């Protein structure tokens, strides 16, 4: 049996604890686009009191840094952009945990997440490719990093997705100029 990769350390625990999640960010872009290096895992989770308790027990303090429950509760109370990290001590690999909160894009994408087989053979929940493109557009607008443009183009080239879904979200998120720039460059 293959040694679990860094992503597996996190996903298996979320799966076993029945914490609803979806992989996003670079890992989702790699799944839908082309391989590249990433130093962390971005995950959107749906937390309530019950799932928070399961998450806390899924990641042992001997193996992982997990913030104190009071910090997680504070992040849960945020209207938007609640976030914390979980770090695997042995590998140093980090999971950026983003909370559903009231983010309308999270709310739209979460029920549309896809089950995808990862290279280690485990199934994981991944954000839909349209969501990944929209978030990459936002990140590009904020930081102008070329990696986001490359990810978007790779997803467009490799993954079958519904581009018509993007238009209302591009308008709602004010990404029209960014989208035009990427389409014409």
C-alpha positions as CSV (number, residue, x, y, z in Angstrom):
1,X,0.0,0.0,0.0
2,X,1.2,3.5,-0.8
3,X,2.3,5.8,1.9
4,X,-0.4,8.5,2.3
5,X,0.6,11.9,0.9
6,X,0.2,15.1,2.8
7,X,-3.3,15.8,1.5
8,X,-4.4,12.4,2.6
9,X,-3.5,13.1,6.2
10,X,-6.2,15.8,6.3
11,X,-8.9,14.4,3.9
12,X,-9.0,10.9,5.5
13,X,-9.7,12.5,8.9
14,X,-12.4,14.8,7.6
15,X,-14.0,11.9,5.8
16,X,-13.9,9.6,8.9
17,X,-15.2,12.4,11.1
18,X,-18.1,13.1,8.7
19,X,-17.2,16.8,8.5
20,X,-18.7,18.2,5.3
21,X,-15.9,19.7,3.2
22,X,-14.7,20.6,-0.3
23,X,-11.1,20.9,-1.5
24,X,-10.5,24.2,-3.2
25,X,-7.5,26.3,-4.2
26,X,-4.4,25.0,-5.8
27,X,-5.2,21.3,-5.2
28,X,-8.6,21.7,-7.0
29,X,-6.8,23.6,-9.8
30,X,-4.3,20.7,-10.1
31,X,-7.2,18.2,-10.2
32,X,-9.0,20.1,-12.9
33,X,-6.0,21.5,-14.7
34,X,-2.4,20.6,-14.7
35,X,0.1,19.5,-12.0
36,X,2.1,22.1,-10.2
37,X,3.6,22.5,-6.7
38,X,1.6,23.7,-3.8
39,X,2.6,24.0,-0.1
40,X,-0.8,23.6,1.5
41,X,-4.4,22.4,1.2
42,X,-7.3,24.8,1.0
43,X,-10.5,23.3,2.3
44,X,-14.0,24.9,2.9
45,X,-15.8,23.2,5.8
46,X,-19.3,23.4,7.1
47,X,-19.0,23.7,10.9
48,X,-21.7,23.7,13.5
49,X,-21.3,22.5,17.2
50,X,-21.4,18.9,16.3
51,X,-19.1,19.0,13.3
52,X,-16.7,21.2,15.2
53,X,-16.5,18.6,18.0
54,X,-15.8,15.9,15.4
55,X,-13.2,17.9,13.7
56,X,-11.4,18.5,17.0
57,X,-11.3,14.8,17.8
58,X,-10.2,13.9,14.2
59,X,-6.9,15.7,14.5
60,X,-4.8,14.4,17.5
61,X,-2.7,16.9,19.3
62,X,0.2,14.5,19.1
63,X,0.2,14.7,15.3
64,X,-1.3,18.0,14.4
65,X,-1.4,21.6,15.5
66,X,-5.0,22.5,15.8
67,X,-6.1,25.9,17.3
68,X,-7.9,25.9,20.6
69,X,-11.6,25.4,20.4
70,X,-12.1,29.0,21.5
71,X,-10.3,30.3,18.4
72,X,-12.3,28.0,16.1
73,X,-15.5,29.3,17.8
74,X,-14.4,32.9,17.2
75,X,-13.8,32.1,13.5
76,X,-17.2,30.4,13.3
77,X,-18.8,33.6,14.6
78,X,-17.4,35.7,11.8
79,X,-20.0,36.7,9.2
80,X,-17.5,36.0,6.4
81,X,-14.0,34.8,5.9
82,X,-13.7,32.6,9.0
83,X,-10.4,30.8,8.8
84,X,-7.8,28.8,10.7
85,X,-5.0,26.4,10.0
86,X,-4.3,22.8,10.9
87,X,-0.6,21.7,10.6
88,X,0.7,18.1,10.4
89,X,3.8,18.1,12.6
90,X,5.8,15.4,10.8
91,X,5.5,16.8,7.3
92,X,4.9,20.5,8.1
93,X,2.0,20.3,5.6
94,X,-0.7,22.8,6.3
95,X,-4.5,22.8,5.7
96,X,-6.0,26.3,5.4
97,X,-9.6,25.7,6.7
98,X,-12.1,28.2,5.4
99,X,-15.6,28.3,7.0
100,X,-18.8,28.4,5.0
101,X,-20.0,31.4,6.8
102,X,-22.4,33.5,4.8
103,X,-20.3,33.5,1.6
104,X,-22.8,33.2,-1.3
105,X,-20.2,31.5,-3.6
106,X,-19.5,28.9,-0.9
107,X,-23.2,28.3,-0.4
108,X,-23.7,27.9,-4.2
109,X,-20.7,25.6,-4.7
110,X,-21.0,23.3,-1.6
111,X,-23.9,21.2,-2.8
112,X,-22.3,20.9,-6.3
113,X,-19.0,19.5,-5.0
114,X,-17.7,16.5,-6.9
115,X,-16.3,13.2,-5.6
116,X,-12.9,12.7,-7.3
117,X,-10.3,9.9,-6.8
118,X,-7.0,11.2,-5.6
119,X,-3.6,9.7,-6.7
120,X,-3.5,7.6,-3.4
121,X,-6.8,6.0,-4.3
122,X,-9.0,7.8,-1.8
123,X,-12.1,9.7,-2.9
124,X,-12.3,13.3,-1.9
125,X,-14.9,16.1,-2.2
126,X,-13.7,18.9,-4.6
127,X,-15.3,22.2,-5.3
128,X,-16.8,22.4,-8.8
129,X,-14.4,23.7,-11.5
130,X,-16.6,26.8,-12.1
131,X,-16.1,27.8,-8.4
132,X,-12.4,27.2,-8.7
133,X,-12.2,29.5,-11.7
134,X,-14.2,32.2,-9.9
135,X,-12.0,32.1,-6.8
136,X,-8.9,32.1,-9.0
137,X,-10.2,35.2,-10.7
138,X,-10.7,36.9,-7.3
139,X,-7.2,35.9,-6.2
140,X,-5.7,37.2,-9.4
141,X,-7.5,40.5,-9.0
142,X,-6.2,40.9,-5.5
143,X,-2.6,39.8,-5.9
144,X,-1.9,39.7,-9.7
145,X,-0.1,36.3,-9.4
146,X,0.4,34.7,-12.7
147,X,-0.1,31.2,-11.2
148,X,-3.9,32.0,-11.0
149,X,-4.0,32.8,-14.7
150,X,-2.2,29.6,-15.5
151,X,-4.5,27.6,-13.3
152,X,-7.6,29.2,-15.0
153,X,-6.3,28.5,-18.5
154,X,-5.4,24.9,-17.6
155,X,-8.9,24.3,-16.2
156,X,-10.5,25.8,-19.3
157,X,-8.3,23.6,-21.6
158,X,-8.6,20.3,-19.7
159,X,-11.8,20.2,-17.7
160,X,-15.3,20.1,-19.2
161,X,-17.2,22.8,-17.3
162,X,-20.1,25.1,-17.9
163,X,-18.8,28.5,-18.8
164,X,-22.3,30.0,-18.8
165,X,-22.4,29.6,-15.0
166,X,-19.5,32.0,-14.7
167,X,-21.2,35.1,-16.2
168,X,-23.7,35.9,-13.5
169,X,-21.1,35.2,-10.8
170,X,-18.5,37.3,-12.6
171,X,-21.0,40.2,-12.7
172,X,-22.1,39.7,-9.1
173,X,-18.4,39.6,-7.9
174,X,-17.4,42.5,-10.0
175,X,-14.9,40.5,-12.0
176,X,-15.8,41.6,-15.5
177,X,-12.5,43.5,-16.1
178,X,-10.4,40.7,-14.7
179,X,-12.2,38.1,-16.8
180,X,-11.7,40.2,-19.9
181,X,-8.0,40.7,-19.1
182,X,-7.5,37.0,-18.8
183,X,-9.5,36.1,-21.9
184,X,-7.5,38.6,-24.1
185,X,-4.0,38.2,-22.7
